[in-house]
Amino acid sequence: MNTSKSISSAPVSKLVASPDDQRWQAVTQRDKAADGSFYYAVRTTGVYCRPSCPSRQARRENVAFYDTVAQAEQAGFRACKRCKPNEAALAERQAQAIAAVCRAIEQAEELPSLDDLAQIAGMSRFHFHRIFKDKTGVTPKAYAAAHRAQRLRQGLAQSDTVTNAMYDAGFNSSGRFYAESTGRLGMTPSAYRSGGSGAQIRFAVAQCWLGAILVATTAKGVCAITLGDDPDQLVRDLQDQFPQAELIGGDAEFEKLIAKVIGFIESPQGDLNLPLDVRGTAFQQRVWQALREIPAGARVTYSDIAQRIGKPSAVRAVASACASNTIAVLIPCHRVVRMDGSLSGYRWGVERKKALLEKEGEGEVLS
């Protein structure tokens, strides 16, 4: 006789945490991501806080939740003096402070001292220096130098004289002006103002397995390596960049340089180690330096580069800096790919990017 009893398999309802249970979990974990989405109040103290407040944890039965600061205050609670829920969050306050400092730098005739900038931000000088670099990716001095260089380029294009451009850019000393500006422009200010007038740019065009290649140098180093299908177009593009410069066709010695570049493209292992004359903002310079540290055969993502330069949220700015690169292969922006490993745009054509990566080997995406 079968004495076993049939057991009904009635479905068990799945327990779903209530919104307040989810909020309480955020409070117990001091979840900063929840800040601003709600506030919690403690009946025994009469205080309301952010979810991330580091104060001693209250008992659950003494806690109430509110969507806004106004609701908590209407219920009779006062703001916690520790997490200051009625003020902007720390990250937001820091961002606002750094933005105010950036405006002060941009509007100042002379770069304020570090102490003055820290005072504007309401921080100690050492804390300010760290926060400024964390938020902008550069030091206050580098930010000011990049802004001054930008003002100088605009001034040289718009002012009647180099002297006017000098003062408009915030230089009060002609000696300091010429010492800094020539290094940042790659040529004298007057030459830059007149489209490179008086500057000598040596160049040569040759053929390689990627098509036509142009290599150009100033006295400081390689200023352009461009690729294309039409050699004449590459030269015209160089002339458009410096319409008044003295473009000098490469002699036998220069031909050796372009042969080295072509040889490097053919066998990209190692480092060609040529001096470069690259002009860009401080941020672009950091991106380009990070690109030069990517070994042949490797691939990284735009997000990886943003992480490496300490600006994880600046992925689009990194992509823009890659697109602004004028020195193919030696600054290997072709080794940067999308998160899924697919190829994105390339200044000299996606097909060339694909060919370069295949030449170097499949490689793995490195983080």
N, C-alpha and C positions, 0 to 999 in steps of 0.2 A: 504494500500500500504506500503510495507516494504521499508523504506527510509534509513535503515542502510547500511553503506558502508563496504564492505569487506576490511579488513586490512591485507596486506601481512605480513607474519612472516619471513622476510628475516633474515638469521643468522647474529648476530652481531659479528664481529671479536674480539677476545680477545686481549687486549693490552698486549704486552710483553715488559718489561723494557729492554732498550738497555744496553749493557755492561757498557757504561759510566754512565748511570743512576744508575746502581747497584753500581758502584764505588763511585759515589757522595753520595749515601745513606750511604756507609761505612764511608766516610769522615765526614758526618754530625753526625754520631753516634760515631765517634772516635773509630772505631772497631779495637781492637788490633789483632784480628784473621786475619785481612786483611793485616797486616804489612808483607812486603816482596813480596806480590803478585802483587803490583803495587805502583806507586808513583804519587803524584799530585803536579803540579807546579802552582804558582800564578803569572800571567803576570805583575801585578802592582808592585810586590815587587822583582821579579826576583829570587824567592826562591822556591825550591822543598822540599816536606815533606813526612813523612809517613802518612798513613791514620789515625793513632791514635794521631797525633800531637796535643798537647793541645793549640796551638796558636789560636789567634782569627780567627774565621771562615771567609773565603774569600767569595766573591760573585761568584755565579756559573758561570756567563759569563766570569769571569777572570781566570777560572781554566782549565788546560789541564792535561791529564793523560799520564803516560809513564809506560812501563812494567819494565824498568830497570833504575838503577842509571845512567848508561852510556848514555842512550837515553836522560834523562833529562839534563845531563851536556852538551851533544853535541848540545842540543837546546839552550844553553846559560844560563841555570839556575844554581844557586849555592846552596849548601846544607844548610838546616836550622840548625842554631846553637842550637836550642832547642831540636828537636827530633833526630838530627844527623843521617839522613837517609843513609849516606854513611858509617856508622859504623854498627857493629853488634847490634841487638836489645838488650835491657836491660837484658831480661831473658837469652839470649845467652851469653852476656858479663859476667853476674853473674855466669853462669854455668862454663864458661871457667876459671874465677877467682878461683872458689871453686875447680875445678879440679887441678889447679896449686898448690893450698894450700895442697890438698890431696897428691900430689906427693912430696911436700916439707916435709910433715909429714912422709911419708913412707921412704924417703931417709935420714932423719935426725937421727943422733945418739942419740940426746936428743930432747925431744919435745920443739920446739921453743915457746917463750912466745906468749901470745895472741896479744900483740902489734906487734910483728914481723910477725905473720901470717896475721894480718889485713893489714900490710904494703904490704905484698906480694899480697893480694887481691885488694889493692888500696882503702880500705874502712876504716871508723872509727871502732874502736874495738867493739863498741856496735852493730853497723849496721852489721859488719862482723859476729859476733857471731850469730845474728838472721838469717842472710842469710845462713850461713853454716848449721845451724840446719834445716832450711827449705828445703835446697837442699839435705842433706844427711840423715836427720832424727835423727841425734845424734849431740852432742856437739863436738867441736874439741878435747877436752880431752878424751871423750869416743871413738872417732874414733881412736885416737892415741893408747889408751889402747887395743882396739880390734885388731889393726894391730900388736901391740907388742906381744899380746898373740898368734896371728897366726904365727909370726916369731919365737916365743919361741917353739911352737909345732913342727914347721918344723926343727928348730935347734936341739931340743932334739932328733929328729929322725935321724938326719944326722951327728951331731957333735961327735967328739971322746969323749969329756968330757962335763959335765954339765957347767963347767966354760966357755968353748968356746961358748956354746949355750947362756950363760948369756950375754956375750959381743956382740955376733952376734945379739941378740935381742935388744941391745941398753941399757942394764943395766950396769951402771958403779959402782954401789954399791951393794955388795952382800947382805947387810941387806935389802935394798929396793927390791932386786930381790926375796928373799925368802918370804918377806912379801906379795908381789903382786902375785907371780907366784903360790904359793900354793892355794890361794883363787881362781885363775882363772882355774887351772888345776884340783882342787878337791883333790890333793894329792901332795906330795913333787915332785920337778922336777926330781930327780933321779928315783923315783918310776914310774913317767910317762914315762921317757925315756926308761925304761926297761919293758914297757908294763904293768905297775902297780906293779912291783916288790916291795914287802914289804908293799903294801897297803892292807888293809883288807876290803873286800866287803862281807857283809852279804846278803844272798839271801834265798828265799824259793819259791817252786813251789806248786801250788795247782790247784784245778779244780773249775771253776765257770760256770755259765750258758752260758758264751761266749766261753768256752773251757778251755785250759790250760792257767794259768797266772803265771808270774814270777815277783816277787818284789825284788829289790836289793837296798841296802843302803850303803853309805859311812858314815864316821863320821859326815859329814855335813848334810846329809839328803837323801831322796829317789833319787837315780840316774837312776833307770829304772823301768818301769812297762811295760811288754811286753805280748802280747797275741798270741796264736797260737793253732795248733792242736796237736803238738808233744812236750811234756814237755822236753824231752831230747834235742831237737833242741833249745829250749829257753835257756837252760843252756849252750849249745855249743856256741850260739851267744854271751852270756855274756863272756865266756872264750876267744872268738876271739877278743872281744873288749879290754880285759885286760888279755893277755895270761900269764903274770907273777905275777898277783895279787894273794893274798891269799883269795880264795873264801871259805867262811865259811857258812855251811848250817845253816839254821835258828833253833834256840832253841825254847823253849816254849814261851819265851818272844817275840821272833820275830814272832812266829805264831800268836800272838795277833795282830801284825801289819798287817799281810796279811789278817787276818780275818776282820779287819777294812776296808781294801781296797775292799775286796769282798762285804762287807756289803754296802759300798758306791756305788759300781756298781749296786747292787741289788736295792738300794733306793737312787738315786743320788740327792735328795733334800738337800740343805744346803752346807756347806763347810767342807771337812775333815780336812783342815788346818794342813797338815803335812809339815815339812820343806823339801825343795827340793834342790838337788844338780844338777842343770842343767848347762851345759857348751855349750856356743855358742857365736856367734858374738853379738855385741851390738844390731844390727838390729833384730837378732833372739830372743834375750832376750825381746825386746820390743813387738814383735809379740806374744811370749808365755805369757807374762804378760797380753796382751789384751785378749788372749784366756781364761785365768783364770777368767776374769771378765764377761764372757758370762754366764747368769744363766741357770740352767737346764730347759729343755723344750723349749728353744729359739734356733733359727737358725740365723746365719748371713752369709753374703757373704764375699768372699775374698776381694772384693772392699770395703766393710764396714770396715774390719780390717785395710786395707791400709789407709782409711780416718781417723780412730781413732788414728793411730800412726803418723798422719801428713804426710803421704807419699802416696797421692792418686794415683800416677802413678805406684806404686811399687806392683801391683797386683800379678805379676808372682813371685816376690821375697817373697811375703807373702805366696803364695802357696808352695814355696820351703821350707820356714821356718816351715810350718805346716808338711811337709813331713819329716823334720829332727827331729821332736819331738820324744823323746824316752820314754816319760812318758805318757802312755795312760790314759785316763779318767781324771786324776788330772789336766792335761793340755788338755782341751777338744777340740782338733782339729776336733773331729767328728761332732761338732756343726757348722762347716763351710761348706757351700754348694755353688753351682754355682748360677749365677744371676737368672736363671729360676727356682731355687729351687731344681734342680736335684742333685743327689749325685755324687761327684767326687771321685778320688782315696783315699784310706786310707791305711796307713802303715800296718795295721793288717787285711785288707780285707774289701771290700765295704759291704759285707753282715753283718759284725760285726758293721760297721758304721750305717747301716740301723736298725739293731736290737737295738743298743744303743739309737738312736733317737726315735724309737717306744716305748722303755721302758720309756723314759723321757716324752713321750707325743708328739703329732704332732707338737705343737708350731707354731708360726708364724715367718716369716723371719723378723728380726729386723734390722733397719738401724741406 
